[in-house]
Amino acid sequence: MAKDGIQREETLLARLDAAGIGINRAGIDLNLLVYLEALYTEGGVSRAAERVNLSQPAMSLALKRLREIFDDPLLIRTPRGMVPTQRAQELIEPVRAILGQSRELLGGRRKFDPATATGPFTLVGTEYVFSILLPILIKRIEREAPLASIVSRPTSPVYLKSWFEEGRVGLGIGYSEQPPQELRVRPLFDESLVCIARRKHSRIRGTLSLEQFCAFPHVVVRPMGTPQYALSLESALAALDREIKIGLLVSDFLIAPEVVAETDMIALVPRGLAQRYAGPKGLQILMPPVALPKLHFSMIWHERTHRDPVYQWLRDIVADASRELAPRETKGSV
């Protein structure tokens, strides 16, 4: 074995030891860890082979080697397909960390030209976040990366962590105040909350008292996994020994203006959303009669893409696009 190959293998084995991964050291090499990551992520030999541009028989042999090295089946066939064993689940995070560091150590930072990027880039977030940010972001991507494509998918607190770990999602955008600790966070912009009511409301005319705020039923928005803003309202009202009436409970802000425009219900929504719908839907924008914290919008991503120049570029243009939203706090009469 060449000297540099021996040094690479010794470095790899040292990292495996540091990660607490005991193995049969005979014949371990970095490619086998690449194949292990692909098998875990894809959950099958055929898809894993395609992921790393390997033939199916070669991937089957790699799985056999991995089972010998780690003394574990790693993947078990079930009616739902191939599922990872407990040992495989314990291995995957250290293996991914080692691969990320090794790619940087052995190959250096790869150059990235947005003009040749094809994607797809998968983003996760709420409908409201996508409605305000994607039009701006897509314009920038069309200009800088005309061959790229974007896939958006709704957020899911239950699966978010695993989506990032498995590479199914590259970037999250939303108002999650407490994302999983394994994810990195970068603030984007803030929005204050205002109250909306229809202009032809039976009793509300331009101002909103605390009595009116508590008397009329609310369209309450509780985004999945993000109850903080609703809890802050409950806390503020509890200090005044008051509470609101819940007329409708929904998971996304975009629904609120539609319902408020046709009923005597009221709702707390981000200022930008209220400004967008006030004219077309015939809505009043009113200051809430209680002090409420702003919504903090952020990007979240996993360590596995933190140093990837492709995703560094993507995060930068998302941050750049979000700056166009910041001045919205100074617009409008409220």
C-alpha positions in Angstrom: 0.0 0.0 0.0 1.3 3.5 -0.9 2.5 5.7 2.0 -0.3 8.2 1.6 -2.9 5.3 1.5 -1.5 4.0 4.8 -1.7 7.4 6.4 -5.3 7.9 5.2 -6.4 4.5 6.5 -4.7 5.2 9.9 -6.4 8.5 10.1 -9.8 6.9 9.3 -9.3 4.2 11.9 -8.3 6.8 14.5 -11.5 8.7 13.8 -13.6 5.5 14.0 -12.0 4.8 17.4 -12.7 8.3 18.6 -16.3 7.9 17.5 -16.6 4.8 19.6 -17.0 2.5 16.6 -15.5 -0.8 17.3 -14.8 -2.8 14.2 -12.9 -5.7 12.7 -10.1 -3.7 11.1 -9.3 -6.1 8.3 -9.8 -4.3 5.0 -11.7 -1.2 6.1 -11.5 1.7 3.6 -13.2 5.0 3.1 -15.3 3.8 0.1 -17.0 1.2 2.3 -18.3 4.0 4.6 -19.6 5.8 1.5 -21.5 2.7 0.6 -22.8 2.3 4.2 -24.2 5.8 4.1 -25.8 5.2 0.7 -27.4 1.9 1.9 -28.7 3.5 5.1 -30.1 6.5 3.3 -31.7 4.6 0.4 -32.8 1.6 2.3 -32.0 -0.9 -0.5 -29.1 -2.2 -2.6 -30.3 -1.1 -6.0 -31.0 2.5 -5.0 -27.8 2.7 -3.0 -25.8 1.4 -6.0 -27.4 4.0 -8.3 -26.7 6.8 -5.7 -22.9 6.1 -5.8 -22.7 5.0 -9.4 -21.9 1.4 -8.5 -23.2 -1.9 -10.0 -25.8 -3.8 -8.0 -23.6 -6.9 -7.6 -20.7 -4.7 -6.4 -23.0 -3.0 -3.8 -24.2 -6.4 -2.6 -20.6 -7.4 -2.1 -19.9 -4.1 -0.3 -22.9 -4.9 2.0 -21.5 -8.3 2.7 -18.1 -6.8 3.6 -19.7 -4.2 5.8 -21.6 -6.9 7.7 -18.4 -8.8 8.3 -16.5 -5.7 9.4 -19.2 -4.4 11.8 -20.3 -7.9 12.8 -24.0 -7.0 12.3 -26.6 -7.4 9.5 -26.9 -3.6 9.2 -30.0 -3.8 7.0 -32.8 -6.3 7.5 -35.5 -7.2 4.9 -39.1 -6.7 6.2 -42.5 -6.4 4.5 -41.8 -2.6 4.4 -38.5 -3.0 2.7 -34.9 -3.0 4.1 -34.7 -1.3 7.5 -31.5 -0.4 9.5 -30.6 -2.4 12.6 -30.0 -0.7 15.9 -26.2 -1.0 15.2 -26.6 0.8 11.8 -28.5 3.6 13.5 -25.7 4.0 16.0 -23.1 4.1 13.3 -24.7 6.5 10.8 -24.0 9.8 12.5 -20.3 9.2 13.3 -19.9 7.7 9.8 -21.5 10.8 8.2 -19.3 13.1 10.3 -16.2 11.2 9.3 -17.1 11.3 5.6 -17.7 15.0 5.7 -14.3 15.6 7.4 -12.6 13.2 5.1 -13.9 14.8 1.9 -12.6 18.1 3.2 -9.3 16.6 4.3 -8.5 14.5 1.2 -10.2 16.5 -1.6 -10.2 20.0 -0.4 -13.1 22.3 -1.0 -14.7 21.6 -4.4 -15.4 24.5 -6.6 -19.0 25.4 -7.3 -20.4 27.3 -10.3 -24.1 28.2 -9.8 -24.5 28.5 -13.6 -24.0 24.7 -13.9 -26.1 23.7 -10.8 -29.1 21.5 -11.6 -30.4 20.6 -8.2 -33.1 19.8 -7.2 -32.8 21.8 -4.0 -35.4 20.6 -1.5 -36.7 23.2 1.0 -39.0 22.6 3.9 -41.3 25.2 5.4 -44.8 26.5 5.9 -47.1 27.8 3.1 -46.9 31.3 4.4 -43.1 31.4 4.5 -43.0 30.0 1.0 -45.6 32.4 -0.3 -43.5 35.5 0.8 -40.0 34.2 0.1 -40.2 31.9 -2.9 -41.2 34.5 -5.5 -38.1 36.6 -4.6 -35.8 33.5 -4.3 -36.8 32.0 -7.6 -36.0 35.2 -9.4 -32.5 35.1 -8.0 -32.0 31.4 -8.8 -33.2 32.0 -12.4 -30.6 34.6 -12.7 -27.7 32.8 -11.0 -28.5 29.2 -11.6 -30.9 28.9 -14.6 -30.5 25.1 -14.7 -31.5 24.5 -11.1 -34.8 23.5 -9.7 -36.5 23.9 -6.3 -38.7 21.4 -4.5 -40.8 22.6 -1.6 -42.4 20.4 1.0 -44.5 21.1 4.1 -42.8 21.1 7.4 -43.2 18.1 9.8 -41.8 18.3 13.3 -42.0 14.5 13.6 -39.8 13.8 10.5 -37.8 17.0 10.2 -34.7 15.7 12.0 -34.6 12.4 10.0 -35.2 14.2 6.7 -32.1 16.3 7.3 -30.0 13.3 8.4 -31.0 11.3 5.4 -30.4 14.1 2.9 -34.1 14.4 1.9 -34.1 18.1 2.8 -31.3 20.6 2.3 -32.7 23.7 4.0 -35.6 24.7 6.2 -37.1 28.1 6.4 -39.6 29.1 9.0 -40.5 30.5 12.4 -39.3 27.6 14.5 -38.1 29.1 17.8 -36.6 25.8 19.1 -35.3 23.7 16.2 -33.7 20.3 17.1 -30.3 20.8 18.7 -28.6 18.9 15.8 -29.5 21.7 13.3 -27.8 25.0 12.7 -29.8 28.2 12.7 -29.3 31.5 10.9 -31.8 34.4 11.6 -33.5 35.9 8.5 -36.0 38.6 9.4 -38.7 39.4 12.0 -42.4 40.3 11.6 -44.7 41.8 14.2 -48.2 40.5 14.7 -51.3 42.6 13.9 -55.0 41.9 14.2 -57.3 41.7 11.1 -61.1 42.1 10.9 -63.3 42.7 7.9 -64.0 46.3 7.1 -67.8 45.8 7.4 -67.4 44.2 10.8 -70.6 44.6 12.9 -68.8 46.3 15.8 -65.1 46.9 15.0 -64.3 50.2 13.3 -60.6 51.2 13.0 -59.5 50.4 16.6 -59.7 47.4 18.8 -60.3 47.3 22.5 -59.3 44.5 24.8 -63.0 43.8 25.4 -63.6 43.4 21.6 -60.5 41.4 21.3 -61.7 38.9 23.8 -65.4 39.0 22.8 -65.2 38.0 19.2 -64.1 34.5 18.2 -60.6 34.2 16.7 -59.1 32.3 13.9 -56.1 30.9 15.8 -53.0 29.8 13.9 -50.9 27.2 15.5 -48.1 26.1 13.1 -47.1 22.5 13.5 -44.4 22.2 16.1 -44.3 26.0 16.7 -46.8 26.9 19.5 -44.6 29.7 20.9 -46.5 32.6 19.5 -49.9 31.3 20.5 -48.5 30.5 24.0 -47.2 34.1 24.3 -50.7 35.4 23.6 -52.2 33.2 26.2 -49.5 34.3 28.7 -50.2 38.0 28.0 -53.9 37.6 28.4 -53.5 35.5 31.6 -51.6 38.4 33.2 -54.8 40.5 32.6 -57.1 37.6 33.7 -58.6 37.4 30.2 -58.7 34.9 27.4 -59.9 34.7 23.8 -62.6 32.7 22.2 -61.3 30.2 19.6 -63.7 30.0 16.7 -61.3 28.1 14.3 -58.0 26.5 14.8 -55.7 26.2 11.7 -52.1 25.3 11.0 -51.1 28.1 8.6 -51.6 31.8 8.4 -52.8 31.8 4.8 -56.2 30.5 5.9 -56.9 33.3 8.4 -57.6 36.2 5.9 -60.0 34.0 3.9 -62.1 33.2 6.9 -62.0 36.7 8.5 -63.1 38.3 5.2 -66.4 36.4 5.3 -67.2 36.4 9.0 -67.1 38.5 12.2 -64.1 36.4 13.4 -60.8 38.2 13.9 -57.2 36.9 13.8 -53.6 37.7 14.7 -51.3 37.4 11.6 -47.9 38.7 10.5 -48.0 42.3 9.3 -46.8 41.4 5.8 -49.7 39.0 5.3 -52.2 41.6 6.6 -50.9 44.2 4.2 -51.1 41.8 1.3 -54.7 40.9 1.9 -56.2 44.1 3.3 -57.1 45.6 0.0 -58.2 42.5 -2.0 -60.2 41.0 0.9 -61.6 44.2 2.4 -59.8 43.9 5.8 -59.0 46.3 8.6 -55.5 46.2 10.1 -55.6 46.8 13.8 -53.1 47.1 16.6 -53.5 44.2 19.2 -54.6 45.5 22.6 -51.8 43.4 24.2 -48.0 43.5 23.7 -46.8 40.5 21.8 -43.3 39.4 20.7 -42.4 39.4 17.1 -42.1 36.2 14.9 -38.5 35.4 14.2 -37.9 33.7 10.9 -34.8 31.6 10.4 -33.0 29.1 8.2 -32.1 25.7 9.6 -29.8 23.1 8.1 -27.9 20.0 9.1 -24.2 19.7 9.8 -23.8 17.3 6.8 -24.4 20.3 4.4 -22.8 23.0 6.5 -19.5 23.1 4.6 -20.9 22.1 1.2 -20.2 25.0 -1.2 -23.5 24.3 -3.0 -25.6 24.8 0.1 -23.4 27.7 1.3 -24.4 29.4 -1.9 -28.1 28.5 -1.4 -28.1 29.8 2.1 -26.5 33.0 1.0 -29.1 33.7 -1.7 -31.9 32.9 0.7 -30.5 35.3 3.2 -30.1 37.9 0.4 -33.7 37.4 -0.7 -35.0 37.7 2.8 -33.5 41.2 3.1 -36.1 42.4 0.7 -38.8 41.5 3.2 -37.3 43.4 6.1 -38.5 46.9 5.2 -42.1 45.7 5.3 -42.3 46.6 9.0 -42.3 50.3 8.1 -45.1 50.1 5.5 -48.8 50.5 6.0 -50.7 52.6 8.4 -50.4 50.3 11.4 
